[in-house]
Amino acid sequence: MTLQGERSDIAAQLIDLEAALRQLDLWSDRPPAADAMQSEQPFAMDTMEFEQWLQFIFMPTLYQLLETGAALPERCAITPMAEETIGKRSLPAESLMATLRKLDELITASD
């Protein structure tokens, strides 16, 4: 697959990720406080919920990398964190987890 094709697939998965978060009512209309966004902890777990990190840090960062043609991360493994956080709630999160697994695969496989 071409680099452009991989980036298109990643962009499509980001759209699916937003849809899955909205379907589970985990999408927020308001961003976290500015200081929460400055967290240096993995997934900003000390200042926000995992779904907030996905929406306000992970997704915008990936969209920016895709738009600018910048290098993507060498590896992506966010599904285990999603399973530990969102997956432990009584939510029908199978679609969300499948989307995150696909994103992990696409980003890790991209060169």
PyMOL commands that place a pseudoatom at each C-alpha (Angstrom):
pseudoatom trace, name=CA, resn=MET, resi=1, chain=A, elem=C, hetatm=0, pos=[0.000, 0.000, 0.000]
pseudoatom trace, name=CA, resn=THR, resi=2, chain=A, elem=C, hetatm=0, pos=[1.200, 3.512, -0.705]
pseudoatom trace, name=CA, resn=LEU, resi=3, chain=A, elem=C, hetatm=0, pos=[2.025, 5.982, 2.037]
pseudoatom trace, name=CA, resn=GLN, resi=4, chain=A, elem=C, hetatm=0, pos=[-0.925, 8.105, 0.928]
pseudoatom trace, name=CA, resn=GLY, resi=5, chain=A, elem=C, hetatm=0, pos=[-3.201, 5.051, 1.113]
pseudoatom trace, name=CA, resn=GLU, resi=6, chain=A, elem=C, hetatm=0, pos=[-2.018, 4.255, 4.626]
pseudoatom trace, name=CA, resn=ARG, resi=7, chain=A, elem=C, hetatm=0, pos=[-2.629, 7.847, 5.703]
pseudoatom trace, name=CA, resn=SER, resi=8, chain=A, elem=C, hetatm=0, pos=[-6.121, 7.751, 4.155]
pseudoatom trace, name=CA, resn=ASP, resi=9, chain=A, elem=C, hetatm=0, pos=[-6.880, 4.537, 6.045]
pseudoatom trace, name=CA, resn=ILE, resi=10, chain=A, elem=C, hetatm=0, pos=[-5.680, 6.119, 9.301]
pseudoatom trace, name=CA, resn=ALA, resi=11, chain=A, elem=C, hetatm=0, pos=[-7.844, 9.203, 8.659]
pseudoatom trace, name=CA, resn=ALA, resi=12, chain=A, elem=C, hetatm=0, pos=[-10.856, 6.947, 8.028]
pseudoatom trace, name=CA, resn=GLN, resi=13, chain=A, elem=C, hetatm=0, pos=[-10.211, 5.145, 11.318]
pseudoatom trace, name=CA, resn=LEU, resi=14, chain=A, elem=C, hetatm=0, pos=[-10.060, 8.482, 13.145]
pseudoatom trace, name=CA, resn=ILE, resi=15, chain=A, elem=C, hetatm=0, pos=[-13.516, 9.296, 11.770]
pseudoatom trace, name=CA, resn=ASP, resi=16, chain=A, elem=C, hetatm=0, pos=[-14.707, 5.878, 12.976]
pseudoatom trace, name=CA, resn=LEU, resi=17, chain=A, elem=C, hetatm=0, pos=[-13.131, 6.570, 16.372]
pseudoatom trace, name=CA, resn=GLU, resi=18, chain=A, elem=C, hetatm=0, pos=[-15.110, 9.789, 16.749]
pseudoatom trace, name=CA, resn=ALA, resi=19, chain=A, elem=C, hetatm=0, pos=[-18.305, 7.960, 15.746]
pseudoatom trace, name=CA, resn=ALA, resi=20, chain=A, elem=C, hetatm=0, pos=[-17.639, 5.176, 18.276]
pseudoatom trace, name=CA, resn=LEU, resi=21, chain=A, elem=C, hetatm=0, pos=[-16.986, 7.671, 21.077]
pseudoatom trace, name=CA, resn=ARG, resi=22, chain=A, elem=C, hetatm=0, pos=[-20.169, 9.567, 20.208]
pseudoatom trace, name=CA, resn=GLN, resi=23, chain=A, elem=C, hetatm=0, pos=[-22.178, 6.337, 20.087]
pseudoatom trace, name=CA, resn=LEU, resi=24, chain=A, elem=C, hetatm=0, pos=[-21.028, 5.501, 23.629]
pseudoatom trace, name=CA, resn=ASP, resi=25, chain=A, elem=C, hetatm=0, pos=[-21.764, 9.079, 24.763]
pseudoatom trace, name=CA, resn=LEU, resi=26, chain=A, elem=C, hetatm=0, pos=[-18.057, 9.563, 25.538]
pseudoatom trace, name=CA, resn=TRP, resi=27, chain=A, elem=C, hetatm=0, pos=[-17.608, 12.581, 23.241]
pseudoatom trace, name=CA, resn=SER, resi=28, chain=A, elem=C, hetatm=0, pos=[-17.358, 15.925, 25.000]
pseudoatom trace, name=CA, resn=ASP, resi=29, chain=A, elem=C, hetatm=0, pos=[-18.462, 19.307, 23.683]
pseudoatom trace, name=CA, resn=ARG, resi=30, chain=A, elem=C, hetatm=0, pos=[-16.054, 21.070, 26.054]
pseudoatom trace, name=CA, resn=PRO, resi=31, chain=A, elem=C, hetatm=0, pos=[-12.299, 20.535, 26.175]
pseudoatom trace, name=CA, resn=PRO, resi=32, chain=A, elem=C, hetatm=0, pos=[-10.591, 19.913, 29.510]
pseudoatom trace, name=CA, resn=ALA, resi=33, chain=A, elem=C, hetatm=0, pos=[-9.000, 22.845, 31.315]
pseudoatom trace, name=CA, resn=ALA, resi=34, chain=A, elem=C, hetatm=0, pos=[-5.804, 24.164, 29.733]
pseudoatom trace, name=CA, resn=ASP, resi=35, chain=A, elem=C, hetatm=0, pos=[-3.667, 22.870, 32.610]
pseudoatom trace, name=CA, resn=ALA, resi=36, chain=A, elem=C, hetatm=0, pos=[-5.103, 19.356, 32.133]
pseudoatom trace, name=CA, resn=MET, resi=37, chain=A, elem=C, hetatm=0, pos=[-3.820, 19.435, 28.566]
pseudoatom trace, name=CA, resn=GLN, resi=38, chain=A, elem=C, hetatm=0, pos=[-0.276, 20.078, 29.829]
pseudoatom trace, name=CA, resn=SER, resi=39, chain=A, elem=C, hetatm=0, pos=[0.011, 16.733, 31.634]
pseudoatom trace, name=CA, resn=GLU, resi=40, chain=A, elem=C, hetatm=0, pos=[3.265, 14.865, 31.134]
pseudoatom trace, name=CA, resn=GLN, resi=41, chain=A, elem=C, hetatm=0, pos=[1.831, 11.522, 32.278]
pseudoatom trace, name=CA, resn=PRO, resi=42, chain=A, elem=C, hetatm=0, pos=[1.128, 8.824, 29.688]
pseudoatom trace, name=CA, resn=PHE, resi=43, chain=A, elem=C, hetatm=0, pos=[-2.399, 9.338, 28.318]
pseudoatom trace, name=CA, resn=ALA, resi=44, chain=A, elem=C, hetatm=0, pos=[-2.679, 12.388, 30.651]
pseudoatom trace, name=CA, resn=MET, resi=45, chain=A, elem=C, hetatm=0, pos=[-4.144, 9.924, 33.119]
pseudoatom trace, name=CA, resn=ASP, resi=46, chain=A, elem=C, hetatm=0, pos=[-3.513, 12.258, 36.029]
pseudoatom trace, name=CA, resn=THR, resi=47, chain=A, elem=C, hetatm=0, pos=[-5.673, 15.047, 34.589]
pseudoatom trace, name=CA, resn=MET, resi=48, chain=A, elem=C, hetatm=0, pos=[-8.331, 13.566, 32.307]
pseudoatom trace, name=CA, resn=GLU, resi=49, chain=A, elem=C, hetatm=0, pos=[-10.327, 10.493, 31.389]
pseudoatom trace, name=CA, resn=PHE, resi=50, chain=A, elem=C, hetatm=0, pos=[-8.928, 8.259, 28.648]
pseudoatom trace, name=CA, resn=GLU, resi=51, chain=A, elem=C, hetatm=0, pos=[-11.706, 9.201, 26.222]
pseudoatom trace, name=CA, resn=GLN, resi=52, chain=A, elem=C, hetatm=0, pos=[-10.825, 12.876, 26.756]
pseudoatom trace, name=CA, resn=TRP, resi=53, chain=A, elem=C, hetatm=0, pos=[-7.196, 12.093, 25.946]
pseudoatom trace, name=CA, resn=LEU, resi=54, chain=A, elem=C, hetatm=0, pos=[-8.329, 10.339, 22.754]
pseudoatom trace, name=CA, resn=GLN, resi=55, chain=A, elem=C, hetatm=0, pos=[-10.520, 13.274, 21.721]
pseudoatom trace, name=CA, resn=PHE, resi=56, chain=A, elem=C, hetatm=0, pos=[-8.386, 16.235, 22.709]
pseudoatom trace, name=CA, resn=ILE, resi=57, chain=A, elem=C, hetatm=0, pos=[-4.788, 14.995, 22.399]
pseudoatom trace, name=CA, resn=PHE, resi=58, chain=A, elem=C, hetatm=0, pos=[-4.494, 11.774, 20.379]
pseudoatom trace, name=CA, resn=MET, resi=59, chain=A, elem=C, hetatm=0, pos=[-6.892, 12.574, 17.535]
pseudoatom trace, name=CA, resn=PRO, resi=60, chain=A, elem=C, hetatm=0, pos=[-5.788, 16.203, 16.946]
pseudoatom trace, name=CA, resn=THR, resi=61, chain=A, elem=C, hetatm=0, pos=[-2.133, 15.126, 17.022]
pseudoatom trace, name=CA, resn=LEU, resi=62, chain=A, elem=C, hetatm=0, pos=[-2.704, 12.409, 14.428]
pseudoatom trace, name=CA, resn=TYR, resi=63, chain=A, elem=C, hetatm=0, pos=[-4.791, 14.683, 12.223]
pseudoatom trace, name=CA, resn=GLN, resi=64, chain=A, elem=C, hetatm=0, pos=[-1.996, 17.269, 12.315]
pseudoatom trace, name=CA, resn=LEU, resi=65, chain=A, elem=C, hetatm=0, pos=[0.638, 14.652, 11.407]
pseudoatom trace, name=CA, resn=LEU, resi=66, chain=A, elem=C, hetatm=0, pos=[-1.528, 13.428, 8.535]
pseudoatom trace, name=CA, resn=GLU, resi=67, chain=A, elem=C, hetatm=0, pos=[-2.241, 16.938, 7.236]
pseudoatom trace, name=CA, resn=THR, resi=68, chain=A, elem=C, hetatm=0, pos=[1.373, 18.080, 7.334]
pseudoatom trace, name=CA, resn=GLY, resi=69, chain=A, elem=C, hetatm=0, pos=[2.824, 14.833, 6.015]
pseudoatom trace, name=CA, resn=ALA, resi=70, chain=A, elem=C, hetatm=0, pos=[4.976, 14.533, 9.124]
pseudoatom trace, name=CA, resn=ALA, resi=71, chain=A, elem=C, hetatm=0, pos=[6.302, 11.176, 10.269]
pseudoatom trace, name=CA, resn=LEU, resi=72, chain=A, elem=C, hetatm=0, pos=[3.863, 9.036, 12.200]
pseudoatom trace, name=CA, resn=PRO, resi=73, chain=A, elem=C, hetatm=0, pos=[4.885, 7.296, 15.426]
pseudoatom trace, name=CA, resn=GLU, resi=74, chain=A, elem=C, hetatm=0, pos=[6.838, 4.079, 14.871]
pseudoatom trace, name=CA, resn=ARG, resi=75, chain=A, elem=C, hetatm=0, pos=[4.533, 2.143, 17.152]
pseudoatom trace, name=CA, resn=CYS, resi=76, chain=A, elem=C, hetatm=0, pos=[1.045, 2.633, 18.460]
pseudoatom trace, name=CA, resn=ALA, resi=77, chain=A, elem=C, hetatm=0, pos=[-0.479, 0.541, 21.236]
pseudoatom trace, name=CA, resn=ILE, resi=78, chain=A, elem=C, hetatm=0, pos=[-3.413, 2.389, 22.739]
pseudoatom trace, name=CA, resn=THR, resi=79, chain=A, elem=C, hetatm=0, pos=[-5.889, -0.494, 22.742]
pseudoatom trace, name=CA, resn=PRO, resi=80, chain=A, elem=C, hetatm=0, pos=[-4.554, -2.032, 25.997]
pseudoatom trace, name=CA, resn=MET, resi=81, chain=A, elem=C, hetatm=0, pos=[-5.109, 1.278, 27.817]
pseudoatom trace, name=CA, resn=ALA, resi=82, chain=A, elem=C, hetatm=0, pos=[-8.607, 1.529, 26.337]
pseudoatom trace, name=CA, resn=GLU, resi=83, chain=A, elem=C, hetatm=0, pos=[-9.353, -1.993, 27.559]
pseudoatom trace, name=CA, resn=GLU, resi=84, chain=A, elem=C, hetatm=0, pos=[-8.111, -1.087, 31.058]
pseudoatom trace, name=CA, resn=THR, resi=85, chain=A, elem=C, hetatm=0, pos=[-10.201, 2.088, 31.242]
pseudoatom trace, name=CA, resn=ILE, resi=86, chain=A, elem=C, hetatm=0, pos=[-13.243, 2.195, 28.969]
pseudoatom trace, name=CA, resn=GLY, resi=87, chain=A, elem=C, hetatm=0, pos=[-13.341, -1.590, 28.633]
pseudoatom trace, name=CA, resn=LYS, resi=88, chain=A, elem=C, hetatm=0, pos=[-13.898, -2.031, 32.374]
pseudoatom trace, name=CA, resn=ARG, resi=89, chain=A, elem=C, hetatm=0, pos=[-17.081, 0.057, 32.276]
pseudoatom trace, name=CA, resn=SER, resi=90, chain=A, elem=C, hetatm=0, pos=[-20.420, -1.513, 31.508]
pseudoatom trace, name=CA, resn=LEU, resi=91, chain=A, elem=C, hetatm=0, pos=[-20.517, -0.137, 27.972]
pseudoatom trace, name=CA, resn=PRO, resi=92, chain=A, elem=C, hetatm=0, pos=[-20.923, -1.947, 24.632]
pseudoatom trace, name=CA, resn=ALA, resi=93, chain=A, elem=C, hetatm=0, pos=[-17.419, -0.902, 23.572]
pseudoatom trace, name=CA, resn=GLU, resi=94, chain=A, elem=C, hetatm=0, pos=[-16.629, -3.635, 21.016]
pseudoatom trace, name=CA, resn=SER, resi=95, chain=A, elem=C, hetatm=0, pos=[-16.806, -1.238, 18.047]
pseudoatom trace, name=CA, resn=LEU, resi=96, chain=A, elem=C, hetatm=0, pos=[-14.563, 1.269, 19.818]
pseudoatom trace, name=CA, resn=MET, resi=97, chain=A, elem=C, hetatm=0, pos=[-11.995, -1.414, 20.659]
pseudoatom trace, name=CA, resn=ALA, resi=98, chain=A, elem=C, hetatm=0, pos=[-12.031, -2.752, 17.080]
pseudoatom trace, name=CA, resn=THR, resi=99, chain=A, elem=C, hetatm=0, pos=[-11.407, 0.766, 15.748]
pseudoatom trace, name=CA, resn=LEU, resi=100, chain=A, elem=C, hetatm=0, pos=[-8.527, 1.316, 18.183]
pseudoatom trace, name=CA, resn=ARG, resi=101, chain=A, elem=C, hetatm=0, pos=[-6.979, -2.077, 17.306]
pseudoatom trace, name=CA, resn=LYS, resi=102, chain=A, elem=C, hetatm=0, pos=[-7.116, -1.160, 13.616]
pseudoatom trace, name=CA, resn=LEU, resi=103, chain=A, elem=C, hetatm=0, pos=[-5.496, 2.232, 14.329]
pseudoatom trace, name=CA, resn=ASP, resi=104, chain=A, elem=C, hetatm=0, pos=[-2.733, 0.521, 16.318]
pseudoatom trace, name=CA, resn=GLU, resi=105, chain=A, elem=C, hetatm=0, pos=[-2.115, -1.859, 13.397]
pseudoatom trace, name=CA, resn=LEU, resi=106, chain=A, elem=C, hetatm=0, pos=[-2.164, 0.849, 10.708]
pseudoatom trace, name=CA, resn=ILE, resi=107, chain=A, elem=C, hetatm=0, pos=[0.141, 3.235, 12.544]
pseudoatom trace, name=CA, resn=THR, resi=108, chain=A, elem=C, hetatm=0, pos=[2.580, 0.523, 13.600]
pseudoatom trace, name=CA, resn=ALA, resi=109, chain=A, elem=C, hetatm=0, pos=[2.673, -0.887, 10.054]
pseudoatom trace, name=CA, resn=SER, resi=110, chain=A, elem=C, hetatm=0, pos=[3.228, 2.498, 8.390]
pseudoatom trace, name=CA, resn=ASP, resi=111, chain=A, elem=C, hetatm=0, pos=[6.754, 3.386, 7.380]
for i in range(1, 111): cmd.bond("trace and resi %d" % i, "trace and resi %d" % (i + 1))
show_as sticks, trace
zoom trace
